[in-house]
Amino acid sequence: MDNSEIKNIQWFPGHMAKTRRLIKANISLVDAVVELLDARTPLSSGNPEMESLTGGKPRIVLLNKCDVADEKATQAWINYYNKKGVTAMAVDCKSGKGLKNFLPTVKNKVLKELMEKRKAHGMSGATIRLMIVGIPNVGKSSFINRMAGAKRTKVEDRPGVTRTKQWVKLENGVELLDMPGVLWPKFEDQSVALRLAFTGAINDDILDTETLAMKLLYFLAENYPDSLKERYKVEAQPEDTGLVLLEKVGRKRGMMISGGEIDTERAAITVLDEFRSGKLGKITLEMPERE
């Protein structure tokens, strides 16, 4: 991904520093950690500090929004985490897809050793406590509401809305500790920042909307040209720049302003909105590194 013209993106508000402290302070209260990742950007949406922050507790990764991610890519990511000894599942928290297997997987696989130990000591009914972590806008509130069967947490489609920790009791002897969304101190790799911006994990005012849409269209032209053809009737040519692609989309959609000029800002907003809502098809922005 070409990162020229992209200013250095940094994103570490004070409440996110507070979250790191909260995770460290509360990790001893839970039996395992549930990390929600965006299935379209598993590596970029995963906090590289999470392993050290969670103190070696058993961990399960939920690849959320799998309904808008490339299915083959999602399976490749599940295999990637399994090879690393981390249980991973593809889910969609809004529809509930895959979530019926969540608790059985936690009890029979992730916490199998603990459950056997408790059973041996006559503590089979002891509460299972799980910490829920993930970057802003990855779907933690939707996950908790689905599991609780009620709207227990406020769901808002904007980054960083959960600011303090909260416990949520489920009916089956499980408690979830919801932690505020946290990103890492700085983005060493600017392509990580770009992917997070594409999915809306970073506020749009961090980066110029048109530049962002151009970068996304350039990626799609290289990796998912059929999506552009199907959604916008745009044929991507090898020599097309992001700007040319954005203008093609604007022209096809009739987004013109006075003087026959193309309204690239309106086209950019449309492209980003339609990508985020899955209207461009099932797209994954990154793949696991090959062993």
Secondary structure, 3 states (H helix, E strand, C coil): CCCCCCCCCCCCCHHHHHHHHHHHHHHHHCCEEEEEEECCCCCCCCCCCHHHHCCCCCEEEEEECHHHCCHHHHHHHHHHHHHCCCEEEECECCCCECHHHHHHHHHHHHCHHHHHHHHHCCCCCCCEEEEEECCCCCCHHHHHHHHHCCCCCCCCCCCCCCCCCEEEECCCCEEEEECCCCCCCCCCCHHHHHHHHHHCCCCHHHCCHHHHHHHHHHHHHHHCHHHHHHHHCCCCCCCCCHHHHHHHHHHHCCCEEHHHEECHHHHHHHHHHHHHCCCCCCCCCCCCCCC
